[in-house]
Amino acid sequence: LRLADKPFAVSEWNWGTTSQYRGAGGLSFGAFAARQDWNVLWRFTYSDSGDWWRPGDEGGYPSFTCSYDPMMTASERAVTCLFLRGDMAPLESRIALEVTPAADLTPDGKRARTVVPAWHDVAHDLRVATVLPGVKADGWRRFDLADWGATNVAPVAAKSDGSYSRDLRSHAFSVVTPRTSGGFAFPDRTMTCGALAFRNRGFPATVWASTLVGDRLETASRILVTHLTDTQRQGSVFLDDTQKTIVRPGKGGILMRDGQSEISLELENPKDYRVYALRSDGRRLERVPVTVESGRLTFTAAVRCPDGARYLYEVTAK
């Protein structure tokens, strides 16, 4: 329950390790939290035990341990950029539901009414909260909980500014800001996210670019590009392809799902840039071949490499 006149903190958030789409977690949640202008986020959990790394480990499944999972660790940088660095601006339009004694019960007077309605249809376009009677909530448009309905909100919702969009039919979304842009998509769909465009092959993936040096992707001298498919422990057995239920935890190493993405960046001087694949600790590996056409730098992000998986790339001016 967010009160309009108080700071708001989320004490636990995460995407479970079994989810093959958790690479999208940082980009989507970071954008959502920033647009709602929340104050504090705690991810549960960075690490709650060292047992997962102990020699001779016989398995187990650390479902929410970020330090064990390359997907969570990499996606955390999107949260850092969008929410903590402030790449994504808060939504301007705000609504608050006023809770009154008369509104606390359903019309038949027999049940308590929730003071946190299902915000799903409006929270992507409006900042949402609850307000108590007599409490000042400057900048918030107040609604009576008893009269709450989507028709009341329709005139308030502002037109999307293009910084966040989602397509529920194709299960895709995009984030566009000057310093961080990207999105999630299934294979064979071209996604244009501001200065970044990508097209996945082989497996659904989250792709985004964030400036490391510079205020705009088009002119930044260093950019981090991330391409996330899925990782699971070798030998893990799931009930079905949805990966919602794990039957037996694996006992092998961590494997990354094979996939590729054709990535292009709109840059002012694309011929001046090089691309390097990176280790998980940021050290450079091999140089990645690029092409330049019509002001765009294009390269292929491919997970499968002879000496290990690739999912991080540095785009840097020569």
Disulfide bonds with the S-S distance in Angstrom:
none
